[in-house]
Amino acid sequence: AAMIDTDLLQEAGELRVDPELARRVALAQLDAMVLPGTVVGSPVVTVSAAGDVVTIAVDLDIDHVMLRAVPGHPDHQQIHVAASARLNR
């Protein structure tokens, strides 16, 4: 609800996500999470052209649990994670 473009909703009755609010909310949520690794670079938050889908993508450096025991394998790996949510109109 904190991502809704309330001005557009009041003026035109149209329910859409405000991209700047979406970015703030998504980054605040990411900061509050306990992640399984370290964030590499900057997270990317996008809103679909229709204004109804928010996606956050982040790269994480994670430690291996099992591969540490296998000689010749790195102790950690970088992975790309993305999550999306759709505004239910």
N, C-alpha and C positions, 0 to 999 in steps of 0.2 A: 504494500500500500504506500510505502514511503517513496516509491519510484513513479507514482502516477503524476502525470502532468495535470495538476488541479486547475490551472488557468484554462487550458483547452477544454477540460471537462465542464467547467462552469460556463465558458463562452459558447461552446459549440455542442456540448453534450457528447463529445467524443472521448472514449477511454483509450489512452495511449500512455506509453512509458516515456518519461522525460530522460533523455540520454545522460545528462549531467547528474541528475539525481540517481539514476541507475548506477553510474560509475561510483559515486560516493557510497551508496549503500553496499554495493558488491565489494568494494575495497575495505569498508569497515567490517563486513562479515568475514572476509579473508583474514584480516588482522586479528579478529577474535577467535579464529579457529586454531586448534592444535593440529598442525600438519605433520605428516610422516617424514618430512625432510625440510631442507632449506630452500626458500624461494630464490631462483636464479633470474636475474633481470627484472623487468617490470611486468606485472599482470596486465592483460589486455581485456577491457570490457567493451562489448559491442551490443548495439540494439538493432534489431532488424528494421528494414525500411518501413514495414507496416507498423512498427512501434509496439509489437506484442511479444517479442522474444528477446531476452537478455542472456548473453553468453559471457562468461568469464573464463579466460584461459591463462594458465600459469605453467612455468617450467619449474620442476623441483629436482633437487639433488638428494637422492635417497640412499641410505645405507643398505647394502645387501644383508640378509639374515643368513641364508644358507650358503651362498656362493663364497663366503669368506673362508670356508673350510676347503674349497677346491683351489689347489695351486694354479697360479697363472690367471686368475680372474680378479677383476677390480673389486675393491671393497664397497664401492658406491656406483651409482648410475644416475644419469639425468633422464627424467621422464617429462612428457607433456601431458597436462591434465586440463580438460575443459568441462564445464558444467553449464547447462542451459535451463532456463525456466520460461514458461509461456504464460502470458496474461490471459486469464480465463474470462472472456467477455460474456 
